[in-house]
């Protein structure tokens, strides 16, 4: 009869912080940051946005992005997310930014991308999708601070005002209360 794993928080030999360690076999369960991948997708000077059909922030607008899957490269994940959320076929380009959202233990990797086929439609995780000119972006309904950063930083690159890749803006952590 196999023993059910039972974990206790302790500092494993050679480590510097408490981890969940199996009391029976010594297996160490590491909890590591989760990786989010996505892209700012452009088509004819407009930007692809998706209105979220799921929580968190259901009903708010975002760029196509989500959790990277095991065995997937970041740019492949960004392409997959664009297809899942907006039925969009994209070509990823330069790395736009790597953001750290410490309170969520997330690392977010965003690319600049182009829409290779203008046919888009809401996927399972989107209520609606659209291509927005800069002045038409629903800024008051943007889902997350990092989406705003990515949009603004992509615009700076697009206008030749800055060069990517970027990190979190100074003093920004990605918390919704900022």
DRENPA-3360 file (N, C-alpha, C; in nm, 2 decimals, always signed):
BEGIN
1 = XXXXXXXX = +0.08/-0.12/+0.00/+0.00/+0.00/+0.00/+0.09/+0.12/+0.00 ~ +0.07/+0.21/-0.10/+0.15/+0.33/-0.11/+0.10/+0.44/+0.00 ~ +0.20/+0.51/+0.05/+0.17/+0.61/+0.15/+0.12/+0.74/+0.07 ~ +0.02/+0.80/+0.13/-0.02/+0.93/+0.07/+0.09/+1.03/+0.10 ~ +0.12/+1.12/+0.01/+0.22/+1.22/+0.04/+0.17/+1.31/+0.15 ~ +0.26/+1.35/+0.23/+0.23/+1.44/+0.34/+0.35/+1.54/+0.34 ~ +0.31/+1.67/+0.33/+0.41/+1.77/+0.31/+0.42/+1.86/+0.43 ~ +0.54/+1.90/+0.47/+0.57/+1.99/+0.57/+0.66/+2.10/+0.52;
9 = XXXXXXXX = +0.64/+2.22/+0.56/+0.73/+2.33/+0.51/+0.86/+2.33/+0.60 ~ +0.97/+2.31/+0.52/+1.10/+2.32/+0.59/+1.20/+2.36/+0.48 ~ +1.32/+2.39/+0.53/+1.43/+2.43/+0.44/+1.51/+2.31/+0.40 ~ +1.50/+2.27/+0.27/+1.58/+2.15/+0.23/+1.73/+2.18/+0.24 ~ +1.81/+2.08/+0.25/+1.96/+2.10/+0.25/+2.00/+2.17/+0.13 ~ +2.09/+2.26/+0.14/+2.14/+2.33/+0.02/+2.05/+2.44/-0.03 ~ +1.94/+2.47/+0.04/+1.84/+2.57/-0.01/+1.85/+2.69/+0.09 ~ +1.78/+2.79/+0.06/+1.78/+2.91/+0.15/+1.64/+2.96/+0.19;
17 = XXXXXXXX = +1.54/+2.88/+0.16/+1.40/+2.92/+0.19/+1.32/+2.79/+0.22 ~ +1.21/+2.81/+0.29/+1.12/+2.70/+0.32/+1.04/+2.66/+0.20 ~ +1.03/+2.53/+0.18/+0.96/+2.47/+0.07/+0.87/+2.36/+0.13 ~ +0.78/+2.31/+0.04/+0.70/+2.20/+0.08/+0.78/+2.07/+0.05 ~ +0.81/+1.99/+0.16/+0.89/+1.87/+0.15/+0.81/+1.76/+0.20 ~ +0.81/+1.65/+0.12/+0.74/+1.53/+0.15/+0.80/+1.46/+0.28 ~ +0.72/+1.44/+0.38/+0.77/+1.37/+0.50/+0.82/+1.23/+0.48 ~ +0.77/+1.16/+0.38/+0.80/+1.02/+0.35/+0.92/+1.00/+0.27;
25 = XXXXXXXX = +0.94/+1.08/+0.16/+1.04/+1.05/+0.06/+1.14/+1.17/+0.05 ~ +1.11/+1.29/+0.10/+1.20/+1.40/+0.09/+1.18/+1.48/-0.04 ~ +1.08/+1.44/-0.13/+1.06/+1.52/-0.25/+1.03/+1.66/-0.21 ~ +1.09/+1.75/-0.29/+1.07/+1.90/-0.27/+0.98/+1.95/-0.38 ~ +0.87/+2.01/-0.33/+0.77/+2.07/-0.43/+0.81/+2.22/-0.44 ~ +0.86/+2.25/-0.56/+0.90/+2.39/-0.59/+0.78/+2.46/-0.65 ~ +0.75/+2.58/-0.60/+0.65/+2.66/-0.65/+0.72/+2.78/-0.72 ~ +0.71/+2.79/-0.85/+0.78/+2.89/-0.93/+0.68/+2.98/-1.00;
33 = XXXXXXXX = +0.73/+3.09/-1.05/+0.65/+3.19/-1.12/+0.58/+3.13/-1.24 ~ +0.46/+3.18/-1.27/+0.39/+3.14/-1.39/+0.42/+3.24/-1.51 ~ +0.44/+3.18/-1.63/+0.48/+3.26/-1.74/+0.35/+3.29/-1.83 ~ +0.33/+3.42/-1.85/+0.22/+3.47/-1.94/+0.29/+3.51/-2.07 ~ +0.23/+3.48/-2.18/+0.28/+3.52/-2.31/+0.17/+3.58/-2.39 ~ +0.20/+3.68/-2.47/+0.10/+3.75/-2.55/+0.17/+3.84/-2.65 ~ +0.09/+3.93/-2.71/+0.14/+4.02/-2.81/+0.05/+4.14/-2.84 ~ +0.11/+4.25/-2.88/+0.04/+4.36/-2.93/+0.04/+4.34/-3.08;
41 = XXXXXXXX = -0.08/+4.31/-3.13/-0.10/+4.27/-3.27/-0.15/+4.40/-3.35 ~ -0.08/+4.43/-3.45/-0.12/+4.54/-3.54/-0.17/+4.50/-3.67 ~ -0.26/+4.58/-3.73/-0.31/+4.55/-3.86/-0.35/+4.69/-3.92 ~ -0.29/+4.74/-4.02/-0.32/+4.87/-4.09/-0.34/+4.98/-3.98 ~ -0.24/+4.99/-3.90/-0.23/+5.10/-3.79/-0.34/+5.08/-3.69 ~ -0.40/+4.97/-3.68/-0.49/+4.94/-3.57/-0.44/+4.83/-3.48 ~ -0.49/+4.82/-3.36/-0.45/+4.72/-3.26/-0.56/+4.62/-3.23 ~ -0.53/+4.50/-3.22/-0.62/+4.39/-3.19/-0.64/+4.39/-3.04;
49 = XXXXXXXX = -0.77/+4.40/-2.99/-0.80/+4.38/-2.85/-0.92/+4.28/-2.84 ~ -0.92/+4.22/-2.72/-1.01/+4.11/-2.69/-1.09/+4.15/-2.56 ~ -1.22/+4.15/-2.56/-1.30/+4.17/-2.44/-1.32/+4.04/-2.37 ~ -1.27/+4.03/-2.25/-1.26/+3.91/-2.17/-1.40/+3.85/-2.14 ~ -1.41/+3.72/-2.16/-1.53/+3.64/-2.13/-1.52/+3.57/-2.00 ~ -1.40/+3.57/-1.94/-1.36/+3.50/-1.82/-1.30/+3.59/-1.72 ~ -1.31/+3.55/-1.59/-1.25/+3.62/-1.48/-1.10/+3.58/-1.48 ~ -1.01/+3.65/-1.43/-1.04/+3.79/-1.37/-1.06/+3.89/-1.48;
57 = XXXXXXXX = -1.13/+4.00/-1.43/-1.16/+4.12/-1.51/-1.25/+4.09/-1.64 ~ -1.35/+4.00/-1.62/-1.45/+3.97/-1.72/-1.51/+4.10/-1.77 ~ -1.52/+4.11/-1.90/-1.58/+4.23/-1.96/-1.49/+4.34/-1.99 ~ -1.36/+4.33/-1.95/-1.26/+4.43/-1.97/-1.18/+4.39/-2.09 ~ -1.11/+4.49/-2.15/-1.03/+4.47/-2.28/-0.89/+4.43/-2.25 ~ -0.83/+4.35/-2.33/-0.69/+4.31/-2.31/-0.63/+4.28/-2.45 ~ -0.50/+4.26/-2.45/-0.44/+4.21/-2.57/-0.44/+4.06/-2.56 ~ -0.43/+3.98/-2.68/-0.44/+3.84/-2.66/-0.31/+3.79/-2.59;
65 = XXXXXXXX = -0.34/+3.72/-2.48/-0.23/+3.67/-2.39/-0.29/+3.57/-2.30 ~ -0.20/+3.48/-2.24/-0.24/+3.38/-2.15/-0.12/+3.30/-2.10 ~ -0.15/+3.20/-2.03/-0.04/+3.11/-1.97/+0.03/+3.03/-2.08 ~ +0.16/+3.03/-2.07/+0.24/+2.95/-2.16/+0.22/+2.80/-2.12 ~ +0.22/+2.71/-2.22/+0.20/+2.57/-2.19/+0.33/+2.50/-2.18 ~ +0.34/+2.39/-2.12/+0.46/+2.31/-2.11/+0.50/+2.27/-2.25 ~ +0.63/+2.27/-2.28/+0.69/+2.23/-2.41/+0.67/+2.33/-2.52 ~ +0.63/+2.45/-2.48/+0.60/+2.56/-2.58/+0.70/+2.67/-2.57;
73 = XXXXXXXX = +0.74/+2.73/-2.68/+0.82/+2.85/-2.68/+0.73/+2.97/-2.65 ~ +0.79/+3.08/-2.60/+0.71/+3.20/-2.57/+0.64/+3.25/-2.70 ~ +0.71/+3.26/-2.81/+0.65/+3.31/-2.93/+0.54/+3.22/-2.99 ~ +0.56/+3.09/-2.98/+0.45/+3.00/-3.02/+0.33/+3.01/-2.93 ~ +0.36/+3.03/-2.80/+0.25/+3.06/-2.70/+0.17/+3.18/-2.74 ~ +0.24/+3.29/-2.77/+0.17/+3.41/-2.81/+0.09/+3.39/-2.94 ~ +0.14/+3.32/-3.03/+0.06/+3.29/-3.15/-0.06/+3.21/-3.12 ~ -0.04/+3.11/-3.03/-0.16/+3.02/-2.99/-0.26/+3.10/-2.92;
81 = XXXXXXXX = -0.22/+3.19/-2.83/-0.32/+3.27/-2.75/-0.40/+3.36/-2.84 ~ -0.33/+3.42/-2.94/-0.40/+3.51/-3.04/-0.51/+3.43/-3.12 ~ -0.47/+3.31/-3.15/-0.57/+3.22/-3.22/-0.68/+3.18/-3.13 ~ -0.65/+3.14/-3.01/-0.76/+3.10/-2.91/-0.85/+3.21/-2.88 ~ -0.80/+3.33/-2.86/-0.88/+3.44/-2.81/-0.95/+3.52/-2.92 ~ -0.89/+3.53/-3.04/-0.94/+3.61/-3.14/-0.94/+3.54/-3.28 ~ -0.93/+3.41/-3.28/-0.92/+3.34/-3.41/-0.83/+3.40/-3.50 ~ -0.72/+3.46/-3.45/-0.63/+3.55/-3.53/-0.51/+3.47/-3.57;
89 = XXXXXXXX = -0.47/+3.48/-3.69/-0.34/+3.43/-3.74/-0.24/+3.54/-3.74 ~ -0.13/+3.53/-3.66/-0.04/+3.64/-3.64/+0.10/+3.59/-3.67 ~ +0.19/+3.69/-3.70/+0.33/+3.66/-3.71/+0.40/+3.75/-3.60 ~ +0.46/+3.68/-3.51/+0.53/+3.75/-3.40/+0.66/+3.81/-3.45 ~ +0.69/+3.93/-3.40/+0.81/+4.00/-3.44/+0.90/+4.01/-3.32 ~ +0.95/+4.13/-3.30/+1.04/+4.16/-3.19/+0.98/+4.14/-3.05 ~ +1.06/+4.11/-2.96/+1.02/+4.11/-2.82/+0.99/+4.25/-2.78 ~ +0.87/+4.27/-2.72/+0.83/+4.41/-2.68/+0.87/+4.43/-2.53;
97 = XXXXXXXX = +0.84/+4.34/-2.45/+0.86/+4.36/-2.30/+0.86/+4.23/-2.22 ~ +0.93/+4.24/-2.11/+0.92/+4.13/-2.01/+0.88/+4.20/-1.88 ~ +0.76/+4.18/-1.83/+0.71/+4.24/-1.71/+0.71/+4.14/-1.59 ~ +0.73/+4.19/-1.47/+0.72/+4.11/-1.35/+0.60/+4.16/-1.27 ~ +0.51/+4.07/-1.24/+0.40/+4.10/-1.16/+0.42/+4.02/-1.03 ~ +0.50/+4.07/-0.94/+0.54/+4.00/-0.82/+0.43/+3.95/-0.73 ~ +0.33/+4.03/-0.71/+0.22/+3.98/-0.62/+0.14/+3.86/-0.68 ~ +0.15/+3.84/-0.81/+0.08/+3.72/-0.87/+0.18/+3.62/-0.91;
105 = XXXXXXXX = +0.31/+3.64/-0.88/+0.42/+3.55/-0.91/+0.42/+3.52/-1.06 ~ +0.40/+3.62/-1.14/+0.40/+3.61/-1.29/+0.51/+3.68/-1.35 ~ +0.56/+3.62/-1.46/+0.65/+3.69/-1.56/+0.57/+3.69/-1.69 ~ +0.56/+3.81/-1.74/+0.48/+3.83/-1.86/+0.57/+3.87/-1.98 ~ +0.56/+3.79/-2.09/+0.65/+3.81/-2.20/+0.56/+3.85/-2.32 ~ +0.58/+3.98/-2.37/+0.49/+4.03/-2.48/+0.58/+4.06/-2.60 ~ +0.52/+4.02/-2.72/+0.59/+4.05/-2.85/+0.51/+4.16/-2.92 ~ +0.58/+4.21/-3.02/+0.51/+4.29/-3.12/+0.47/+4.19/-3.23;
113 = XXXXXXXX = +0.36/+4.21/-3.29/+0.31/+4.11/-3.39/+0.23/+4.18/-3.50 ~ +0.21/+4.11/-3.61/+0.12/+4.16/-3.72/+0.01/+4.05/-3.74 ~ -0.10/+4.10/-3.78/-0.21/+4.01/-3.82/-0.19/+3.97/-3.96 ~ -0.17/+3.85/-3.99/-0.15/+3.80/-4.13/-0.27/+3.78/-4.21 ~ -0.39/+3.77/-4.14/-0.52/+3.74/-4.20/-0.61/+3.83/-4.13 ~ -0.68/+3.93/-4.19/-0.77/+4.02/-4.12/-0.89/+3.96/-4.07 ~ -0.92/+3.83/-4.09/-1.04/+3.76/-4.04/-1.02/+3.73/-3.89 ~ -1.09/+3.80/-3.81/-1.09/+3.77/-3.66/-1.23/+3.75/-3.61;
121 = XXXXXXXX = -1.23/+3.68/-3.50/-1.36/+3.65/-3.44/-1.34/+3.61/-3.29 ~ -1.44/+3.63/-3.21/-1.42/+3.60/-3.06/-1.40/+3.45/-3.04 ~ -1.30/+3.42/-2.97/-1.28/+3.28/-2.93/-1.35/+3.25/-2.80 ~ -1.33/+3.13/-2.74/-1.40/+3.09/-2.62/-1.38/+3.18/-2.50 ~ -1.26/+3.25/-2.50/-1.23/+3.33/-2.38/-1.26/+3.48/-2.40 ~ -1.33/+3.51/-2.52/-1.35/+3.65/-2.55/-1.50/+3.67/-2.58 ~ -1.55/+3.78/-2.53/-1.69/+3.82/-2.56/-1.70/+3.88/-2.70 ~ -1.60/+3.96/-2.73/-1.59/+4.02/-2.86/-1.44/+4.06/-2.89;
129 = XXXXXXXX = -1.41/+4.08/-3.01/-1.27/+4.13/-3.05/-1.29/+4.24/-3.15 ~ -1.18/+4.32/-3.16/-1.19/+4.43/-3.25/-1.05/+4.49/-3.28 ~ -1.04/+4.56/-3.39/-0.92/+4.64/-3.43/-0.95/+4.78/-3.40 ~ -0.86/+4.84/-3.32/-0.89/+4.98/-3.26/-0.78/+5.07/-3.31 ~ -0.82/+5.19/-3.35/-0.72/+5.30/-3.37/-0.68/+5.35/-3.23 ~ -0.57/+5.41/-3.22/-0.52/+5.46/-3.09/-0.62/+5.54/-3.01 ~ -0.69/+5.63/-3.08/-0.78/+5.72/-3.01/-0.91/+5.64/-2.97 ~ -0.94/+5.53/-3.03/-1.06/+5.45/-3.01/-1.04/+5.34/-2.90;
137 = XXXXXXXX = -0.92/+5.32/-2.85/-0.90/+5.22/-2.75/-0.98/+5.25/-2.63 ~ -1.05/+5.15/-2.57/-1.13/+5.18/-2.45/-1.05/+5.18/-2.33 ~ -0.97/+5.29/-2.31/-0.87/+5.30/-2.20/-0.93/+5.28/-2.06 ~ -1.05/+5.33/-2.04/-1.11/+5.31/-1.91/-1.15/+5.17/-1.88 ~ -1.15/+5.08/-1.98/-1.19/+4.95/-1.96/-1.08/+4.85/-1.99 ~ -0.96/+4.89/-1.98/-0.84/+4.80/-2.00/-0.83/+4.71/-1.88 ~ -0.81/+4.58/-1.90/-0.82/+4.48/-1.79/-0.70/+4.49/-1.69 ~ -0.58/+4.51/-1.74/-0.46/+4.50/-1.64/-0.36/+4.61/-1.67;
145 = XXXXXXXX = -0.29/+4.66/-1.57/-0.19/+4.76/-1.59/-0.09/+4.72/-1.70 ~ -0.05/+4.59/-1.70/+0.06/+4.55/-1.80/+0.01/+4.56/-1.94 ~ -0.12/+4.55/-1.96/-0.18/+4.57/-2.10/-0.16/+4.72/-2.14 ~ -0.19/+4.81/-2.05/-0.17/+4.95/-2.08/-0.02/+4.98/-2.11 ~ +0.07/+4.92/-2.02/+0.21/+4.95/-2.05/+0.25/+4.90/-2.19 ~ +0.20/+4.78/-2.22/+0.24/+4.72/-2.35/+0.19/+4.80/-2.46 ~ +0.07/+4.85/-2.45/+0.01/+4.93/-2.56/+0.09/+5.06/-2.58 ~ +0.12/+5.13/-2.46/+0.19/+5.25/-2.47/+0.33/+5.23/-2.52;
153 = XXXXXXXX = +0.40/+5.13/-2.47/+0.54/+5.10/-2.51/+0.54/+5.06/-2.66 ~ +0.45/+4.98/-2.70/+0.44/+4.95/-2.85/+0.42/+5.07/-2.93 ~ +0.34/+5.16/-2.89/+0.32/+5.29/-2.96/+0.45/+5.37/-2.97 ~ +0.53/+5.37/-2.86/+0.65/+5.45/-2.86/+0.75/+5.38/-2.96 ~ +0.75/+5.25/-2.97/+0.84/+5.18/-3.07/+0.78/+5.21/-3.21 ~ +0.65/+5.20/-3.23/+0.59/+5.22/-3.36/+0.62/+5.36/-3.41 ~ +0.62/+5.46/-3.32/+0.65/+5.60/-3.36/+0.80/+5.64/-3.36 ~ +0.88/+5.54/-3.33/+1.03/+5.56/-3.33/+1.08/+5.64/-3.22;
161 = XXXXXXXX = +1.00/+5.65/-3.11/+1.04/+5.72/-2.99/+1.12/+5.64/-2.89 ~ +1.12/+5.51/-2.90/+1.19/+5.42/-2.81/+1.22/+5.29/-2.88 ~ +1.31/+5.22/-2.81/+1.34/+5.08/-2.87/+1.31/+4.98/-2.76 ~ +1.26/+4.87/-2.81/+1.22/+4.76/-2.72/+1.35/+4.67/-2.70 ~ +1.36/+4.58/-2.60/+1.25/+4.55/-2.51/+1.24/+4.64/-2.39 ~ +1.13/+4.63/-2.32/+1.10/+4.71/-2.20/+1.09/+4.62/-2.08 ~ +1.09/+4.68/-1.96/+1.05/+4.62/-1.84/+0.94/+4.70/-1.78 ~ +0.90/+4.66/-1.65/+0.80/+4.74/-1.59/+0.84/+4.89/-1.59;
169 = XXXXXXXX = +0.75/+4.98/-1.61/+0.78/+5.12/-1.59/+0.83/+5.15/-1.45 ~ +0.91/+5.25/-1.43/+0.96/+5.28/-1.29/+0.85/+5.29/-1.19 ~ +0.87/+5.22/-1.08/+0.77/+5.23/-0.97/+0.64/+5.14/-0.99 ~ +0.62/+5.08/-1.10/+0.50/+5.00/-1.13/+0.52/+4.85/-1.10 ~ +0.43/+4.80/-1.03/+0.43/+4.65/-0.99/+0.32/+4.57/-1.06 ~ +0.23/+4.64/-1.13/+0.12/+4.57/-1.19/+0.00/+4.55/-1.11 ~ +0.00/+4.60/-0.98/-0.12/+4.58/-0.90/-0.23/+4.67/-0.96 ~ -0.35/+4.62/-0.95/-0.47/+4.69/-1.01/-0.49/+4.82/-0.94;
177 = XX = -0.45/+4.84/-0.81/-0.48/+4.96/-0.74/-0.38/+5.08/-0.78 ~ -0.28/+5.05/-0.87/-0.19/+5.16/-0.91/-0.25/+5.25/-1.00;
% end
